[in-house]
Amino acid sequence: MLAFAATASAGGVWGAIAVDPNSGAIGKSFDFPTAKSAQHQAIADCEVRGDGCKVAVWVTNGWAALVKKHSGVYIGGLGSTKRLAAADARRRAHEASAHLIASVFSG
């Protein structure tokens, strides 16, 4: 299961993190001109190692992080630093000890 997070900003360059919730395969992208192109690249990167990849989080001009709850649910978060993005993901997950799986900066 995934919980999605995205920024509201329309400008800048974009990054994304995709995950296959069954295998745990991860794909990332950064510095793409559109959210859609960043999402497509993250899925393509993920599908090299897994099937059923979905974009979990995308970002422009900042950090995105993906955490995995103890229940196996993946949650994305955003922030101006890697630490803040991970903290946002853990807050959204309602689980302070959720494991940081991936992060990406774009901007």
LUMMIMI-638615 format. One record per residue: x, y, z of N, C-alpha, C, CB in turn; residue number from 1. Coordinates in pm, 1 decimal. Glycine has a CB too. Example, Ala and Ser with C-alpha at 12.3 -4.5 7.8 and 13.67 -1.06 7.14 Angstrom:
! LUMMIMI-638615
[[1319.0 -569.0 780.0] [1230.0 -450.0 780.0] [1320.0 -330.0 780.0] [1130.8 -447.3 904.6] 1]
[[1285.0 -225.0 708.0] [1367.0 -106.0 714.0] [1290.0 3.0 787.0] [1408.4 -59.8 572.5] 2]
//
This chain:
! LUMMIMI-638615
[[83.7 -116.9 0.0] [0.0 0.0 0.0] [88.3 123.3 0.0] [-95.3 -0.3 120.3] 1]
[[43.1 228.1 -68.8] [116.8 353.7 -79.3] [31.4 468.7 -30.6] [162.1 378.5 -223.4] 2]
[[95.8 569.6 23.7] [31.5 697.4 50.8] [110.1 800.7 -27.1] [26.7 730.9 205.6] 3]
[[42.7 886.1 -100.3] [108.5 976.7 -192.7] [130.1 1114.4 -132.4] [28.2 988.6 -319.3] 4]
[[236.0 1181.5 -177.4] [264.4 1319.1 -138.6] [317.6 1391.7 -260.7] [366.2 1325.8 -19.9] 5]
[[276.1 1516.3 -278.3] [323.5 1597.1 -390.7] [325.6 1742.9 -350.9] [234.9 1576.5 -515.3] 6]
[[411.0 1819.3 -418.0] [417.2 1961.4 -389.5] [312.5 2036.0 -470.2] [556.5 2016.3 -419.2] 7]
[[282.7 2157.6 -429.3] [187.8 2241.2 -501.7] [258.2 2334.2 -599.5] [104.3 2322.3 -404.3] 8]
[[390.8 2342.5 -594.2] [466.7 2434.2 -678.5] [463.4 2390.6 -823.8] [610.8 2444.0 -630.2] 9]
[[450.8 2487.7 -913.7] [443.4 2456.1 -1055.4] [575.1 2480.5 -1128.0] [334.5 2537.0 -1119.8] 10]
[[671.8 2548.5 -1067.1] [795.4 2582.5 -1135.7] [911.0 2494.5 -1094.0] [829.9 2725.6 -1111.0] 11]
[[1025.4 2514.5 -1161.7] [1145.5 2443.4 -1122.5] [1163.6 2311.8 -1192.9] [1144.8 2420.7 -977.6] 12]
[[1256.1 2232.4 -1139.5] [1281.6 2098.7 -1192.6] [1225.7 1995.7 -1094.3] [1434.7 2075.8 -1217.1] 13]
[[1196.4 1879.6 -1146.1] [1120.4 1779.2 -1070.8] [1198.5 1652.1 -1045.8] [993.9 1745.4 -1143.6] 14]
[[1164.9 1585.5 -936.1] [1217.4 1454.0 -903.4] [1104.0 1367.2 -851.7] [1331.5 1463.7 -799.3] 15]
[[1126.5 1236.7 -846.7] [1022.6 1144.2 -800.9] [1086.1 1016.7 -746.3] [924.6 1110.5 -915.8] 16]
[[1008.9 947.6 -663.4] [1046.9 815.7 -613.4] [930.3 722.1 -641.7] [1082.6 819.2 -459.3] 17]
[[960.4 609.8 -704.3] [860.7 506.3 -730.8] [899.3 381.6 -652.3] [849.7 475.3 -884.0] 18]
[[798.5 300.7 -620.1] [823.3 178.2 -544.3] [729.4 68.3 -592.8] [804.9 202.6 -392.1] 19]
[[779.7 -53.3 -591.6] [696.1 -171.9 -610.9] [664.5 -222.4 -470.7] [768.4 -283.7 -700.4] 20]
[[541.1 -203.8 -423.3] [509.9 -240.0 -285.1] [524.8 -389.2 -255.0] [370.4 -197.4 -253.2] 21]
[[520.8 -473.0 -357.3] [533.6 -617.1 -333.8] [678.8 -660.7 -317.5] [470.2 -693.9 -448.0] 22]
[[766.6 -610.6 -404.7] [907.9 -652.4 -398.9] [995.1 -554.8 -321.4] [963.1 -668.1 -539.1] 23]
[[949.8 -430.4 -307.2] [1030.5 -328.8 -242.1] [1129.1 -260.4 -335.9] [1104.5 -389.6 -128.1] 24]
[[1122.6 -292.3 -466.2] [1210.6 -226.2 -563.6] [1180.9 -76.4 -564.6] [1192.0 -286.9 -706.5] 25]
[[1287.9 3.0 -580.0] [1278.0 149.2 -576.9] [1334.8 205.8 -706.6] [1353.4 208.0 -453.3] 26]
[[1275.5 314.3 -753.7] [1329.2 390.6 -865.7] [1323.8 538.4 -832.9] [1251.7 360.9 -995.6] 27]
[[1424.9 612.3 -876.8] [1430.3 755.6 -848.5] [1460.8 832.7 -976.1] [1536.0 786.1 -740.4] 28]
[[1421.8 959.1 -976.2] [1458.0 1050.9 -1083.8] [1476.6 1189.0 -1023.9] [1349.9 1052.6 -1196.6] 29]
[[1552.1 1273.9 -1093.4] [1571.3 1410.4 -1046.2] [1608.8 1500.7 -1163.3] [1680.0 1415.7 -936.3] 30]
[[1581.4 1629.0 -1146.7] [1614.3 1733.0 -1243.6] [1545.5 1714.5 -1378.5] [1762.5 1737.4 -1263.8] 31]
[[1418.3 1677.6 -1377.0] [1338.3 1667.6 -1498.1] [1254.3 1793.8 -1514.2] [1248.3 1541.8 -1494.5] 32]
[[1221.0 1831.8 -1637.8] [1150.7 1957.9 -1660.3] [1003.9 1958.0 -1618.6] [1159.4 1993.1 -1803.6] 33]
[[943.4 1840.5 -1606.3] [802.3 1832.3 -1565.3] [784.5 1720.9 -1462.2] [710.2 1807.4 -1688.6] 34]
[[677.5 1733.3 -1384.6] [644.7 1628.6 -1287.1] [619.3 1496.4 -1359.4] [520.6 1668.8 -1202.3] 35]
[[547.8 1502.9 -1470.2] [513.6 1381.3 -1544.4] [638.2 1308.8 -1594.8] [422.6 1415.4 -1662.1] 36]
[[735.4 1383.8 -1648.0] [857.2 1318.2 -1698.4] [938.7 1258.6 -1583.6] [943.6 1418.5 -1777.9] 37]
[[941.7 1325.9 -1469.7] [1011.8 1271.6 -1352.6] [943.9 1144.2 -1303.3] [1017.0 1376.2 -1239.3] 38]
[[811.8 1143.6 -1302.0] [737.6 1025.3 -1258.4] [761.0 907.9 -1352.9] [587.9 1056.6 -1249.4] 39]
[[757.2 934.0 -1483.3] [780.7 826.7 -1580.8] [919.9 766.9 -1565.4] [762.3 879.2 -1723.4] 40]
[[1021.3 851.7 -1543.3] [1157.7 800.6 -1527.5] [1173.3 720.7 -1398.9] [1257.7 915.7 -1529.2] 41]
[[1110.7 766.4 -1290.4] [1119.0 691.7 -1164.2] [1056.0 553.4 -1179.1] [1049.7 769.7 -1050.4] 42]
[[944.4 546.0 -1249.7] [879.8 416.1 -1273.7] [970.3 328.0 -1360.0] [741.1 435.2 -1342.4] 43]
[[1027.4 384.4 -1465.6] [1116.7 307.0 -1553.2] [1237.1 254.5 -1475.0] [1164.5 393.5 -1672.2] 44]
[[1294.0 338.4 -1389.4] [1407.5 297.1 -1306.9] [1367.8 185.5 -1210.5] [1462.9 416.8 -1228.7] 45]
[[1250.8 196.3 -1153.1] [1200.9 95.3 -1059.0] [1173.7 -37.6 -1129.1] [1073.2 145.1 -990.2] 46]
[[1117.2 -29.5 -1248.9] [1076.0 -152.0 -1318.1] [1193.1 -233.4 -1370.6] [984.7 -117.8 -1432.2] 47]
[[1314.6 -179.7 -1362.9] [1434.1 -258.8 -1394.3] [1447.3 -371.4 -1291.3] [1562.9 -168.7 -1395.5] 48]
[[1398.9 -346.6 -1168.5] [1412.1 -441.8 -1057.8] [1279.6 -499.4 -1008.4] [1481.7 -375.6 -943.6] 49]
[[1166.7 -443.9 -1052.5] [1038.4 -491.0 -1001.4] [925.7 -468.0 -1100.0] [1006.3 -422.8 -870.9] 50]
[[812.3 -525.4 -1069.2] [690.2 -505.8 -1147.5] [589.7 -433.3 -1060.1] [632.2 -641.8 -1199.1] 51]
[[495.7 -367.0 -1121.8] [391.3 -301.5 -1044.1] [437.8 -176.9 -971.6] [335.6 -396.8 -945.6] 52]
[[538.7 -109.7 -1025.6] [591.9 10.9 -961.1] [492.0 125.8 -972.3] [727.2 51.4 -1024.3] 53]
[[481.5 201.4 -865.2] [393.5 318.4 -857.9] [474.2 435.1 -803.3] [267.6 290.3 -768.4] 54]
[[443.8 554.8 -851.6] [508.1 674.3 -797.4] [448.9 700.5 -659.4] [488.8 798.3 -892.3] 55]
[[536.2 711.8 -561.2] [492.5 734.7 -424.1] [500.5 882.0 -385.3] [575.7 651.9 -328.5] 56]
[[599.1 953.4 -441.6] [618.4 1094.3 -404.9] [692.5 1164.7 -518.2] [697.5 1107.6 -269.8] 57]
[[659.1 1291.7 -541.7] [730.4 1372.6 -639.0] [748.5 1512.1 -582.2] [655.3 1376.9 -774.4] 58]
[[852.2 1580.6 -632.2] [893.6 1705.8 -568.8] [955.1 1799.9 -671.7] [993.7 1678.6 -454.9] 59]
[[941.5 1928.1 -646.7] [1013.7 2029.1 -723.6] [1085.7 2121.8 -626.7] [917.2 2109.4 -816.4] 60]
[[1211.2 2149.9 -658.5] [1292.4 2243.5 -579.3] [1296.2 2207.2 -431.2] [1238.9 2384.5 -595.0] 61]
[[1324.0 2083.0 -401.5] [1334.1 2038.9 -263.0] [1365.3 1890.6 -254.9] [1205.3 2069.3 -188.1] 62]
[[1342.8 1835.9 -136.5] [1370.0 1695.4 -107.6] [1240.0 1616.8 -96.5] [1451.6 1681.7 21.9] 63]
[[1244.8 1491.8 -140.2] [1137.6 1395.1 -117.8] [1199.2 1275.4 -46.8] [1067.8 1352.5 -252.8] 64]
[[1121.8 1213.7 39.9] [1167.9 1094.5 111.7] [1056.8 990.4 112.8] [1211.3 1129.7 257.2] 65]
[[1096.7 865.8 118.1] [1002.5 754.3 125.5] [1038.7 669.0 245.6] [1003.9 669.5 -5.5] 66]
[[941.3 646.0 331.4] [962.0 559.4 447.8] [870.0 438.1 437.0] [935.8 636.9 580.8] 67]
[[908.9 333.2 509.0] [827.7 211.6 514.3] [789.0 187.3 659.6] [904.8 88.1 454.7] 68]
[[657.5 180.1 681.3] [607.6 152.6 815.4] [632.0 4.9 850.2] [456.2 187.5 825.9] 69]
[[624.3 -27.3 978.4] [640.0 -167.1 1021.4] [533.3 -256.7 959.9] [634.0 -176.9 1174.2] 70]
[[419.3 -198.8 924.6] [310.7 -275.0 861.7] [337.5 -303.9 714.2] [179.7 -199.5 875.6] 71]
[[443.3 -241.3 656.9] [476.4 -261.5 516.6] [424.3 -152.1 425.0] [423.2 -392.4 471.6] 72]
[[354.2 -54.8 478.1] [299.5 54.6 399.3] [409.8 157.7 373.2] [178.2 120.1 471.8] 73]
[[417.4 206.5 249.7] [514.0 308.6 210.6] [446.2 445.1 214.6] [571.9 279.7 69.1] 74]
[[517.2 544.7 270.4] [464.3 680.4 284.1] [570.2 779.3 237.1] [422.0 710.0 431.4] 75]
[[528.4 878.2 157.4] [618.9 980.9 108.9] [605.9 1109.7 187.9] [593.6 1007.5 -37.1] 76]
[[713.5 1186.7 189.1] [714.5 1316.6 254.5] [804.1 1414.0 180.2] [760.0 1303.2 399.2] 77]
[[789.4 1542.4 212.2] [860.9 1649.5 144.1] [926.5 1741.9 244.6] [766.6 1728.2 53.5] 78]
[[1035.1 1807.7 203.0] [1099.0 1904.1 290.5] [1209.0 1980.8 220.0] [1154.4 1835.0 411.6] 79]
[[1256.9 2084.9 285.1] [1364.0 2166.3 229.0] [1501.4 2102.1 250.0] [1361.6 2305.5 291.0] 80]
[[1508.5 2001.0 337.4] [1630.7 1922.4 357.4] [1591.2 1774.5 358.4] [1704.5 1963.1 491.6] 81]
[[1691.1 1688.3 344.9] [1665.1 1544.3 349.5] [1605.5 1505.8 485.2] [1795.4 1464.3 322.9] 82]
[[1660.6 1561.5 591.1] [1612.2 1531.1 725.3] [1466.9 1574.0 743.2] [1700.0 1599.2 829.7] 83]
[[1432.3 1693.0 693.5] [1294.2 1740.2 706.0] [1197.3 1658.3 619.9] [1285.9 1887.6 667.1] 84]
[[1241.8 1614.9 502.9] [1157.0 1530.7 418.5] [1129.9 1396.3 486.6] [1222.8 1508.6 280.6] 85]
[[1233.7 1337.5 546.7] [1215.4 1210.7 618.9] [1124.0 1230.8 739.2] [1351.6 1153.5 664.5] 86]
[[1141.5 1341.9 809.8] [1055.3 1370.4 925.6] [910.9 1388.9 881.3] [1104.1 1496.2 1000.6] 87]
[[889.7 1455.6 766.7] [753.8 1474.1 714.5] [690.8 1339.4 678.9] [755.5 1566.4 590.7] 88]
[[768.5 1251.8 616.0] [716.6 1118.5 580.7] [680.3 1040.2 706.7] [820.7 1039.4 497.0] 89]
[[764.2 1046.6 807.5] [735.9 974.6 933.1] [613.5 1033.3 1003.4] [858.6 979.9 1027.5] 90]
[[598.6 1166.3 995.5] [480.8 1230.3 1055.0] [355.0 1184.9 982.1] [493.3 1384.7 1050.1] 91]
[[359.5 1183.1 849.8] [244.6 1137.0 770.0] [213.6 989.7 798.5] [272.4 1156.9 619.0] 92]
[[318.5 914.0 826.7] [301.8 771.2 855.8] [250.8 746.6 997.6] [433.7 698.3 835.7] 93]
[[257.0 849.6 1081.6] [220.9 835.2 1223.5] [306.4 728.2 1289.6] [71.4 800.2 1238.6] 94]
[[435.4 725.3 1248.6] [527.2 624.1 1300.7] [668.8 681.3 1299.4] [519.5 492.0 1216.8] 95]
[[713.3 727.1 1414.5] [844.3 792.7 1425.3] [959.9 701.1 1389.0] [864.4 844.6 1565.3] 96]
[[940.9 570.2 1401.0] [1049.3 476.5 1372.3] [1038.6 413.5 1233.3] [1051.3 367.6 1476.9] 97]
[[952.7 468.2 1145.8] [942.6 416.0 1009.5] [1080.2 424.6 943.1] [835.5 494.7 926.7] 98]
[[1116.0 321.7 867.0] [1249.4 309.7 806.5] [1259.4 394.5 679.8] [1280.9 162.0 774.2] 99]
[[1361.8 479.9 671.2] [1386.0 559.1 551.5] [1434.4 467.1 441.0] [1488.8 672.1 578.7] 100]
[[1359.4 461.2 331.9] [1389.6 372.8 220.6] [1467.3 445.1 110.2] [1261.1 314.4 164.2] 101]
[[1425.9 568.0 78.5] [1489.6 641.6 -30.1] [1464.8 790.4 -12.3] [1437.3 593.9 -167.3] 102]
[[1552.8 868.7 -74.9] [1532.7 1013.5 -79.3] [1587.7 1065.0 -211.8] [1602.1 1084.9 42.2] 103]
[[1538.4 1180.8 -252.2] [1585.5 1242.2 -376.5] [1574.3 1393.3 -363.9] [1504.3 1190.6 -499.4] 104]
[[1670.7 1463.6 -422.0] [1666.6 1609.5 -428.0] [1651.1 1651.1 -572.2] [1793.8 1672.7 -365.8] 105]
[[1567.1 1749.7 -596.8] [1555.1 1806.7 -730.1] [1540.9 1956.5 -716.7] [1435.0 1746.1 -807.2] 106]
[[1626.3 2028.2 -781.4] [1620.2 2172.7 -774.8] [1754.7 2224.6 -784.4] [1554.1 2221.9 -650.6] 107]
//
